[in-house]
Amino acid sequence: MSEPKSSERPLRAVDRAYYTVRDGIISGKYRAGARITEQDIAAASGVSRTPVREALRRLQSEGLVDFTPNYGAVVTAWTEGDADEVFQLRAMLESYGARRAARQATPEQLARLRELAEAQYRESLERREDYIERIGEINNQFHHALQDAAASPRLSRALSALIEAPLVMKTFHMYTPDDLTRSAQHHLELCSALESRDPDWAASVMSSHVHAARGALRR
């Protein structure tokens, strides 16, 4: 989820530092293995070094940065094994979340999920300039909204870094047009399962969705 708009409540210093680094990693400004210094982040985000340290600890807990002794924070480098593990965990946890959401989601949450799914589907068909970036962000919002609908704080904590992983690994840049449309169609079908209050259908669609995503990246 990108930094909140200026019309929303002002960010705390630690949040400004957090989004400065997170968005830099996702955009490719901070590449895998790159060192991130407290001084640079403090200057870029306009905060002191104390909130920067807290932001980096948060990013470490989400798996986006690592700390190396006598060197400091570096952007996490993703291996094939890391990617396999991430997608396996997502398949298990997000299927469970979809099952919960089928029972727990409010009408407002279902409407928001449907709105996001339809927006992603349109982007996958129209393919206007910068559509890959928009699809990545819409997808991220969809999965976070589904997580909220599952109404499980423990699940949210477990999924926090896993949901960000596709943005960090830029998986959508590796998708074919058919892959992008199929992914969006999965979201639409998942919405139908949730609206039908069918936990088994919702869990099945989510599992297929995550495994299809990993399969697309292996080609």
C-alpha positions in Angstrom: 0.0 0.0 0.0 1.6 3.3 -1.1 1.9 6.4 1.0 -1.5 7.9 2.0 -2.7 10.9 0.0 -2.0 14.4 1.3 -5.7 14.9 2.1 -5.5 12.1 4.7 -4.1 12.5 8.2 -0.4 13.5 8.2 2.0 10.6 8.6 4.0 10.0 11.7 7.8 10.4 11.3 8.4 6.7 11.5 5.7 6.1 8.8 7.3 8.7 6.5 10.7 6.9 6.9 9.0 3.5 6.3 7.3 4.6 3.1 10.4 6.3 1.8 12.3 3.0 2.0 9.4 0.7 1.0 8.5 2.7 -2.0 12.1 3.0 -3.0 12.5 -0.8 -2.9 9.4 -1.4 -4.9 10.3 1.2 -7.5 13.8 -0.2 -7.9 15.6 2.8 -6.5 17.0 0.6 -3.7 18.0 -2.6 -5.4 18.5 -6.1 -3.9 21.7 -6.1 -1.9 22.0 -2.3 -1.7 23.0 -0.7 1.6 20.5 1.7 3.2 22.0 4.1 5.6 20.1 5.9 8.4 21.6 9.2 7.3 20.3 8.8 3.7 16.8 7.8 4.7 16.6 10.6 7.3 17.5 13.2 4.7 15.2 11.7 2.0 12.2 11.5 4.4 12.8 14.7 6.4 12.9 13.0 9.8 15.5 12.3 12.5 17.5 9.1 12.7 15.4 7.7 15.6 12.2 7.1 13.6 14.4 5.8 10.8 15.8 3.1 13.0 12.2 2.1 14.0 11.1 2.1 10.3 14.1 -0.2 9.4 13.2 -2.6 12.1 9.7 -2.7 10.8 10.9 -3.4 7.3 13.2 -6.1 8.6 10.2 -7.8 10.3 8.5 -7.8 6.9 11.4 -9.3 5.2 12.2 -6.3 3.0 15.6 -5.5 4.6 18.3 -7.5 6.4 20.9 -6.3 8.9 24.5 -7.3 8.3 26.9 -6.9 11.3 29.3 -4.0 10.9 27.6 -2.9 7.7 23.9 -2.0 8.5 20.7 -2.5 6.6 20.6 -3.9 3.1 17.7 -4.7 0.7 16.8 -8.3 0.9 17.8 -10.4 -2.2 15.2 -12.9 -3.2 16.3 -16.3 -4.4 14.3 -18.9 -6.3 14.0 -20.9 -3.0 12.7 -17.7 -1.2 10.1 -17.2 -3.9 8.9 -20.8 -3.7 8.6 -20.6 0.1 6.7 -17.2 -0.1 4.2 -18.6 -2.6 3.7 -21.8 -0.7 3.0 -19.9 2.5 0.7 -17.5 0.7 -1.3 -20.4 -0.8 -1.9 -21.8 2.7 -2.5 -18.6 4.6 -4.5 -16.7 2.0 -6.7 -19.7 1.3 -7.5 -19.7 5.0 -8.1 -16.0 4.9 -10.5 -16.4 1.9 -12.4 -19.0 3.8 -12.7 -16.7 6.8 -13.7 -13.7 4.6 -16.5 -15.7 3.1 -18.1 -15.9 6.5 -16.9 -12.6 8.0 -16.8 -9.9 5.3 -19.3 -7.0 5.6 -21.3 -5.8 2.6 -19.1 -2.8 2.4 -15.9 -4.9 2.3 -17.4 -7.1 -0.4 -18.3 -4.1 -2.5 -14.7 -2.8 -2.1 -13.3 -6.1 -3.2 -15.6 -6.2 -6.2 -14.6 -2.7 -7.2 -10.9 -3.5 -7.0 -11.3 -6.8 -8.9 -13.2 -5.0 -11.7 -10.6 -2.2 -11.9 -7.8 -4.8 -12.2 -9.7 -6.7 -14.9 -10.2 -3.5 -16.9 -6.5 -2.6 -16.6 -5.6 -6.1 -17.9 -7.7 -5.6 -21.0 -7.0 -1.9 -21.8 -3.3 -2.0 -21.1 -2.8 1.7 -21.2 0.6 3.3 -20.4 2.0 2.2 -17.0 -0.7 -0.4 -16.6 1.7 -2.9 -15.1 2.4 -0.6 -12.2 -1.3 0.1 -11.7 -2.2 -3.6 -11.8 0.5 -4.3 -9.2 -0.9 -1.6 -6.8 -4.5 -2.7 -7.3 -3.6 -6.3 -6.7 -1.8 -5.3 -3.5 -4.9 -3.3 -2.4 -7.2 -6.3 -3.2 -5.1 -8.7 -1.1 -4.9 -6.3 1.8 -8.7 -5.7 1.6 -9.3 -9.4 1.6 -7.0 -9.7 4.6 -9.1 -7.0 6.4 -12.3 -8.9 5.5 -10.9 -12.1 7.1 -10.9 -10.2 10.4 -8.0 -12.0 11.9 -5.2 -9.9 13.4 -2.9 -12.9 13.7 -3.4 -13.7 10.0 -2.7 -10.1 9.1 0.6 -10.1 11.0 1.6 -13.4 9.4 0.8 -12.1 5.9 2.2 -8.6 6.1 5.5 -9.3 4.4 4.1 -12.1 2.1 1.6 -9.9 0.5 4.2 -7.3 -0.3 6.5 -9.8 -1.9 5.0 -9.7 -5.5 5.5 -6.0 -5.6 9.1 -6.2 -4.4 9.9 -9.1 -6.8 8.1 -7.2 -9.6 6.2 -10.4 -10.6 3.7 -8.6 -12.8 6.5 -7.5 -15.1 7.1 -11.2 -15.9 3.4 -12.0 -16.7 2.1 -12.4 -20.3 -1.0 -10.5 -21.2 -3.0 -13.8 -20.8 -1.4 -14.2 -17.3 -2.6 -10.7 -16.3 -6.1 -11.3 -17.5 -6.3 -14.8 -15.8 -5.1 -13.3 -12.5 -7.8 -10.6 -12.7 -10.4 -13.2 -13.5 -9.4 -15.2 -10.4 -10.1 -12.1 -8.3 -13.5 -11.7 -10.0 -14.4 -15.4 -9.3 -13.2 -15.0 -5.7 -15.6 -12.1 -5.3 -18.4 -14.3 -6.5 -17.4 -17.0 -4.0 -17.3 -14.5 -1.2 -20.6 -12.9 -2.2 -22.1 -16.4 -2.2 -20.7 -17.0 1.3 -19.1 -20.2 0.1 -15.9 -20.8 2.1 -14.8 -23.9 0.2 -15.2 -22.2 -3.2 -13.3 -19.1 -1.9 -10.4 -21.1 -0.5 -10.1 -23.2 -3.7 -10.0 -20.1 -5.9 -7.4 -18.4 -3.8 -5.2 -21.5 -3.7 -5.4 -21.8 -7.5 -4.7 -18.1 -7.9 -1.5 -18.2 -5.9 -0.2 -21.4 -7.5 -0.9 -20.0 -10.9 1.1 -16.9 -10.1 4.1 -19.0 -9.1 3.7 -21.2 -12.2 3.7 -18.1 -14.4 7.1 -17.0 -13.0 8.7 -20.4 -13.6 8.3 -20.2 -17.4 
